[in-house]
Amino acid sequence: MGDVGGGDQRWAEMLAGWAIPEAVAAAAPPTPYFFDPQVFIDAADEALGRSADTPSDAAAREALPAGGAVLDVACGAGAASLRLRPGRVVGVDPSGPLLEAFTVRAAQLGTEASTIEAAWPAAAGQVSTVDVVVCHHVIYNVSDLAGFAAALRDHADRRVVLEFTAVHPMAWMAPYWEALHGLDQPDRPIAEDAIAVLEDLGVTVHEQRWQRRYQMIGENGDQALPRIARRLCLPESRHDELRQLLATSPPPTDRDVVTVWW
């Protein structure tokens, strides 16, 4: 099965390099660690309204039998699972409001749904196996990727499908950190590092690389400036500096993503 512990440890160490220095975070007006539930609700509605499958949709749909069951880990409002129209779906997420949105959308589709308000893999013991497990845009928040992925594997009778960005989802902010705080950002982990950890588990990993519209974090639209400033731990008095940077180096409109399955 390879050097599972070593690969996973390297992954954890690389992720730790993305932590905001304590002195910078402590000086921030509001916490830079936040998420907007509406971003994930909008993502689910966009997914349900799409006419064509993404590579992640296609990989999951290929393995899902008619009326089959899906487990959606870190489900949000259901962007990864509900457009598959499974016969039954289980959503796991630590956010109660997002699970409510997930349940509403499943009911609108006539899909039998149950939810567990918890993080993964802590919730693994509460879930039976299903046909297909899906998990989108989570792994860069997971320090023990081997344990996380092994629990996904153990709950899938037919297939596990992961979707994640080719580089760390905050990598595009590196020029801002350097210009505004004099801080260099790490250049790892990247998709290849994640795939190496998965392969160490002994699974045969298939992958497809593609692009999708940038939408998962929400630093765009009218709220771009204050949200990016918050992530960068900037007080309002420095917003003009950031505004000038954004004018010359705006946030991305697309992102390179990877779909992997086994």
C-alpha positions as CSV (number, residue, x, y, z in Angstrom):
1,M,0.0,0.0,0.0
2,G,3.0,2.3,-0.1
3,D,4.2,4.9,2.4
4,V,0.8,6.0,3.5
5,G,1.9,7.6,6.7
6,G,4.8,9.5,5.0
7,G,2.8,10.8,2.1
8,D,0.0,11.9,4.4
9,Q,2.4,13.5,6.8
10,R,3.9,15.5,3.9
11,W,0.5,16.6,2.8
12,A,-0.3,17.8,6.4
13,E,2.9,19.7,6.6
14,M,2.4,21.4,3.3
15,L,-1.1,22.4,4.3
16,A,0.1,23.8,7.6
17,G,2.3,26.3,5.6
18,W,-0.9,28.1,4.5
19,A,-1.9,29.1,8.0
20,I,-2.0,32.9,8.5
21,P,0.7,34.0,10.9
22,E,-0.8,34.5,14.4
23,A,0.4,38.1,14.7
24,V,-1.3,39.0,11.3
25,A,-4.5,37.2,12.1
26,A,-4.7,38.7,15.7
27,A,-4.4,42.2,14.2
28,A,-7.3,41.6,11.8
29,P,-10.6,43.5,12.4
30,P,-12.9,40.4,11.9
31,T,-11.6,36.9,11.6
32,P,-10.2,36.0,8.2
33,Y,-11.6,32.5,8.5
34,F,-15.2,32.6,7.3
35,F,-17.5,31.2,4.7
36,D,-20.7,32.5,3.2
37,P,-23.4,29.8,3.0
38,Q,-25.1,31.6,0.1
39,V,-22.0,30.8,-2.1
40,F,-22.7,27.1,-1.6
41,I,-26.5,27.5,-2.1
42,D,-25.8,29.4,-5.4
43,A,-23.4,26.6,-6.5
44,A,-26.2,24.0,-5.9
45,D,-28.7,26.0,-7.9
46,E,-26.2,26.5,-10.7
47,A,-25.5,22.8,-10.8
48,L,-29.2,21.9,-10.9
49,G,-29.8,24.4,-13.7
50,R,-26.9,23.2,-15.9
51,S,-27.9,21.5,-19.2
52,A,-24.6,19.5,-19.4
53,D,-22.7,17.3,-17.0
54,T,-19.2,18.3,-15.8
55,P,-16.5,15.6,-15.8
56,S,-17.3,15.1,-12.1
57,D,-21.0,14.6,-12.8
58,A,-20.2,12.2,-15.6
59,A,-17.8,10.1,-13.5
60,A,-20.4,9.7,-10.8
61,R,-23.3,9.1,-13.1
62,E,-21.4,6.4,-15.0
63,A,-21.2,4.3,-11.8
64,L,-24.7,5.1,-10.4
65,P,-27.4,2.5,-11.1
66,A,-31.0,3.6,-11.7
67,G,-32.5,4.4,-8.3
68,G,-29.1,4.1,-6.7
69,A,-27.8,5.7,-3.5
70,V,-25.3,8.6,-3.2
71,L,-23.3,9.9,-0.2
72,D,-22.3,13.5,-0.5
73,V,-19.6,14.4,1.9
74,A,-19.4,18.1,2.8
75,C,-22.5,18.4,0.7
76,G,-23.3,22.1,1.1
77,A,-26.6,22.5,-0.6
78,G,-26.1,19.5,-2.9
79,A,-24.1,20.8,-5.9
80,A,-22.2,17.5,-6.2
81,S,-25.1,15.1,-5.8
82,L,-28.5,16.3,-6.5
83,R,-28.2,16.8,-10.2
84,L,-27.4,13.1,-10.4
85,R,-31.1,12.5,-9.4
86,P,-30.2,9.5,-7.2
87,G,-33.0,7.4,-5.7
88,R,-31.6,8.1,-2.3
89,V,-29.0,10.6,-1.1
90,V,-27.2,11.1,2.3
91,G,-25.7,14.6,2.9
92,V,-23.0,15.1,5.5
93,D,-22.0,18.6,6.4
94,P,-21.1,20.5,9.6
95,S,-23.4,23.4,8.6
96,G,-27.0,23.2,9.7
97,P,-28.3,25.9,7.4
98,L,-26.7,24.3,4.4
99,L,-28.2,20.9,5.3
100,E,-31.6,22.6,5.4
101,A,-31.0,24.0,1.9
102,F,-29.9,20.5,0.8
103,T,-33.1,18.9,2.2
104,V,-35.3,21.5,0.5
105,R,-33.7,21.0,-2.9
106,A,-33.8,17.2,-2.6
107,A,-37.5,17.4,-1.7
108,Q,-38.2,19.6,-4.7
109,L,-36.6,16.9,-6.9
110,G,-38.5,14.1,-5.2
111,T,-35.3,12.5,-4.0
112,E,-35.3,10.7,-0.7
113,A,-32.7,12.5,1.5
114,S,-31.3,12.2,4.9
115,T,-28.6,14.4,6.6
116,I,-26.0,14.2,9.2
117,E,-24.7,17.5,10.8
118,A,-21.1,16.6,11.4
119,A,-17.6,16.7,9.8
120,W,-16.1,13.8,7.9
121,P,-14.7,11.2,8.8
122,A,-16.2,11.7,12.3
123,A,-19.7,11.0,10.8
124,A,-18.5,7.8,9.0
125,G,-19.8,5.5,11.7
126,Q,-23.4,6.9,11.1
127,V,-23.5,6.1,7.4
128,S,-23.9,2.7,5.6
129,T,-22.3,2.0,2.3
130,V,-23.8,3.5,-0.9
131,D,-23.3,3.0,-4.6
132,V,-21.4,6.3,-5.2
133,V,-19.6,8.7,-2.8
134,V,-19.0,12.3,-4.0
135,C,-16.9,15.0,-2.3
136,H,-16.2,18.3,-3.9
137,H,-13.7,21.0,-3.0
138,V,-12.9,19.9,0.5
139,I,-9.5,18.2,0.5
140,Y,-7.4,21.4,1.0
141,N,-9.1,21.7,4.4
142,V,-8.2,18.1,5.4
143,S,-4.9,17.5,7.1
144,D,-5.3,13.7,7.4
145,L,-6.1,13.1,3.7
146,A,-5.4,9.4,3.9
147,G,-7.8,8.8,6.7
148,F,-10.4,11.0,5.1
149,A,-10.2,9.3,1.7
150,A,-10.0,5.8,3.3
151,A,-13.4,6.5,5.0
152,L,-14.8,7.6,1.6
153,R,-13.5,4.5,0.0
154,D,-15.0,2.2,2.7
155,H,-18.5,3.7,2.1
156,A,-18.6,3.2,-1.7
157,D,-19.7,0.0,-3.3
158,R,-19.1,1.2,-6.8
159,R,-17.1,4.5,-7.0
160,V,-15.7,7.5,-5.2
161,V,-15.5,10.8,-7.1
162,L,-13.5,13.8,-5.8
163,E,-13.3,17.3,-7.3
164,F,-10.7,19.8,-6.2
165,T,-8.7,22.6,-7.6
166,A,-5.3,21.9,-9.3
167,V,-3.6,24.2,-6.8
168,H,-4.5,25.4,-3.4
169,P,-7.8,27.4,-3.7
170,M,-6.1,30.5,-2.1
171,A,-3.1,30.4,-4.3
172,W,-4.4,33.2,-6.5
173,M,-4.1,35.6,-3.5
174,A,-0.3,35.1,-3.2
175,P,0.6,38.4,-4.9
176,Y,-1.7,40.3,-2.5
177,W,-0.1,38.7,0.6
178,E,3.4,39.6,-0.8
179,A,2.5,43.2,-1.7
180,L,0.4,44.0,1.4
181,H,2.2,42.0,4.1
182,G,5.5,41.0,2.7
183,L,4.6,37.4,3.1
184,D,5.5,34.6,0.7
185,Q,2.8,31.9,0.2
186,P,3.6,28.2,-0.3
187,D,3.4,26.6,-3.7
188,R,2.3,23.2,-2.4
189,P,0.3,21.1,-1.9
190,I,-1.1,20.7,-5.4
191,A,-3.3,18.1,-7.1
192,E,-0.4,15.8,-7.7
193,D,0.3,15.7,-4.0
194,A,-3.3,14.7,-3.3
195,I,-3.2,12.0,-6.0
196,A,0.0,10.6,-4.5
197,V,-1.7,10.2,-1.1
198,L,-4.7,8.5,-2.7
199,E,-2.4,6.1,-4.7
200,D,-0.6,5.2,-1.4
201,L,-4.0,3.8,-0.2
202,G,-3.7,1.2,-3.0
203,V,-6.6,2.5,-5.2
204,T,-6.3,3.0,-8.9
205,V,-6.9,6.7,-9.4
206,H,-8.4,8.0,-12.7
207,E,-8.2,11.7,-13.3
208,Q,-9.5,14.4,-15.7
209,R,-8.4,18.0,-15.7
210,W,-10.7,20.8,-16.8
211,Q,-11.8,24.4,-16.0
212,R,-14.8,25.8,-14.3
213,R,-16.0,29.3,-13.4
214,Y,-14.6,30.6,-10.2
215,Q,-17.4,30.5,-7.6
216,M,-16.6,28.4,-4.6
217,I,-15.3,31.1,-2.2
218,G,-17.3,34.1,-3.2
219,E,-14.6,36.8,-3.7
220,N,-16.3,38.3,-6.7
221,G,-19.2,40.7,-7.5
222,D,-20.0,43.7,-5.4
223,Q,-18.5,42.1,-2.3
224,A,-15.1,41.4,-3.8
225,L,-13.2,44.2,-2.1
226,P,-14.4,43.8,1.5
227,R,-14.3,40.0,1.4
228,I,-10.8,39.9,-0.1
229,A,-9.7,42.5,2.4
230,R,-11.0,40.4,5.3
231,R,-9.2,37.3,4.1
232,L,-6.0,39.4,3.9
233,C,-6.5,40.7,7.4
234,L,-6.7,44.3,6.2
235,P,-8.3,47.2,8.1
236,E,-10.6,49.5,6.1
237,S,-7.8,52.1,6.1
238,R,-5.9,49.9,3.7
239,H,-8.7,49.1,1.3
240,D,-7.4,51.7,-1.2
241,E,-4.1,49.8,-1.4
242,L,-6.0,46.6,-2.2
243,R,-8.3,48.4,-4.6
244,Q,-5.3,49.4,-6.7
245,L,-3.9,45.8,-6.6
246,L,-7.3,44.4,-7.7
247,A,-7.4,46.9,-10.6
248,T,-4.1,45.5,-12.0
249,S,-4.4,41.9,-10.8
250,P,-8.1,41.0,-10.5
251,P,-9.4,37.7,-9.0
252,P,-9.6,34.8,-11.5
253,T,-12.8,34.2,-13.5
254,D,-11.9,30.5,-14.1
255,R,-10.0,27.9,-12.2
256,D,-8.2,24.7,-13.1
257,V,-9.9,21.8,-11.4
258,V,-9.3,18.0,-11.2
259,T,-11.8,15.2,-11.1
260,V,-10.4,12.0,-9.7
261,W,-12.3,8.7,-9.2
262,W,-11.7,5.1,-8.3
